[in-house]
Amino acid sequence: MRSDKKRFKNRSLLIAGVFSFLFSAAILFGARLDSVENVDVKDITLWLQLAAFTVIFTGFVLLSWRFLDSLGKRERTEGEKLPQIITNVIQRTDGYADVLSFLFLILCWLPVFLAVYPGFFVYDAQDEYIQVATRTFSTHHPLVHVLLLGGVICGVHKLTDSYNLGIACYTVFQMAVAAGVFTFLFSYLRKKKVSRFIRLAGIVWLGLFPTVVMFTLCSAKDALFTLALLLLLVCLLEMGMEEAFFEKKGWQILFVLAGTGLMLLRNNGFYAFVVMIPLLLLVQKRRRGRLLFLAVCAVAGCLFVNGGLKLALHADDSEYQELLTVPIQQLARTYKYAPEAFSGEDVEILHEVLEEEALSLYTPRLSDPVKYRFDNGAFARDKGRYARLWLRVGMKKPLIYLNAWWMTSYGFWYPDTVINVYGGNTVFTFTYKDNSYFGYEVEQPGVRESKIPWLDEVYRKLSLEVWKEKIPVISWLFSPGAMFWLYAFLFAWLLNNRRYELLYPFLPIFLIWLTVLLGPTYLPRYVLFFWYCLPLFFAVAKMGFGGDAKNIDTQ
């Protein structure tokens, strides 16, 4: 028994120590990137601070886990406690829970929809609409979403001569899909007998929290992508908890459809899903053949739909810059701060794909100004030539390469990041100033026709003003970096308690998070799942009370 207790303590110390080291590094590196746009890894003070922070946070994490385990023991002894009036209401409405959940969410979102009517038509929305309107397609955006968004707008416009009504119809459609998926989530949690408090808090969160509402009413593909991911996460949780998952056709069909939708709506969804499968096969000891079959069906479905649409629409697929965002930034940063790293021949090669004007537009937090001027044609003619250039320069200036990458990604792991990557950029109806948390506007051919101007102004300030990111604690609710560490903390705790069956849903979350680190910048839209999926993961944490911790006395 004493040996078991010692092993458990050593295990806890190791897991907490690794988590605390990474969290401390994120805090210290992120603070330097935020203030001086550079991390000097040769600074001895940095590493001394990292050692001290790791020790402090390790102790804090261990105490937090002990507190969570004590809560689990108390709940098993005393049961769940809610105010009697709330308990009575929940019991009386349980028979109508799904209908009430759906209506509650719609009613929460409806006033905001009227306030920002016809909805947030932003983030590539105009480009997607134009592709359908002009019948000129490219694979720069997911073709499924291009056809859905552009098709609804063009179709409604033909019937009513109103672009705004078309945008509004798409927004209402997305609201209905989101409400349906969230209702399914809470129905599943109710069947799993998850705490009423968790379910009640979860539906209020999804109905009212601004980040959730903004993107539910936004035309960008991120909402539908995240809803597909949420369905996949529910499937993975069921797979981990129930051996009968592979005996139920409904769950298997949902897994295939959710995986296919995930991959169709964003390219990084495809990469994450494909990498997830071999990892799942390693941990899923039973029915591996069935799991592989379902995964192959999902991938084949994605390839079939995408390939068919590409052929039918004659979509242009000659763009490479989205995949090369990080290398482009690394070369541009090196050219700006250490031009001596380029020989005369290197400069000539570089200018074949990035002209001097493009390189002069380098901004540390956003790759778009340089990336959009990348010569895809020149790159396609001799990819190896430019790959060798990137490797040669990187071997001379590896720290500049690291800092170039960190500057476009640190908002995803530094909790105190202020999202202002578009500062100074002028769009259709405003110029970004001190914040670019959310796009807010209605791109042409739509136009804002607010029915509730004061509420519209509230969301304008939430989207474009920095005050919410300056309020202690509250700011972390809006922060992608803080939300990441909340998920990482829950993962580490469940791992420590050996609740492996509850860890399945974390796998695609972390894989997609890794893919966005290679993206053009850090924005909440790329990690919307941190907000949409929070009720599910708090439910998972609730299920995790106990485990090894309930069997081993750690006092």
Disulfide bonds with the S-S distance in Angstrom:
none
